[in-house]
């Protein structure tokens, strides 16, 4: 990736810019992973199951729209 390229690293080092050492594909850097986790918990809370994909999709849409902007932030 461009942000990990040797030339980028050298540029940042030469400019005295300190960077965090962080795994390239860390889920912490991908907020959607956290939102999927929240959505999944809501969908399957109390052992909930779905009869078919249509029911599941409707539940996904319903729960998705109920996630608050504050939760996203």
N, C-alpha and C positions, 0 to 999 in steps of 0.2 A: 504493500500500500504506500501511496505517496507520502503520507505523514510519518512513515517509518523508514523511508529511503535514506540511505547513507548521506546523500547530499542535503537532505532536509535536516537530519540530525546534526551534521557539521555546521550548517547555517545557524541553527538555533544555539549551538554551543558557542560559536564565534560571536554571536550577539549577546551572550551571557544570559540566555533565556533558559530557565530551569523547567523541565517537563516532568510530569509524573510517570513513573514506570507502571504501565498498566497492560494487562493482557489484550491482545488485538481484538479478540471477539468476546470480550467480557459482556455478559448480559446486563451488568450494571450500567453500561454505556448505551443500552438499547431499551429505552423506556417502554416500548410496546410489550416486551417480555413481562414486565410487571403488570401491565394492564391485562394481558391474557391470563395471568395468574389470578387476578381479582375476578375477572369474568368467569373463569372456570369454577372458582369457589362458589360464586353466586348460582351458577347453573346447576351444580351438583350438591348444593347444601342439603343436609338432612337426607342424604342417600337418594336424591331425586334421579330418576331415569326417564328416558323418552321413548315413546312407542315407535317413532320413525324419524327420518331426517327432516321432514317438514316441521314436526313439532320442535325438534332441536333447533332448527334454523329460526323459527319464530321466537323461541326463548332467547337465543343469542341476540337477535335484533332488539327485543324488549329490554334485556339486561344491559346491552351496550348503550342504549339511549338513556338508561338510568344512572350511568356512571357520571358523577359530577365533574365539572371543570376543576374543582378543587382537588379531587382525587387525581386527575390527570397531571395537574401541576405538581 
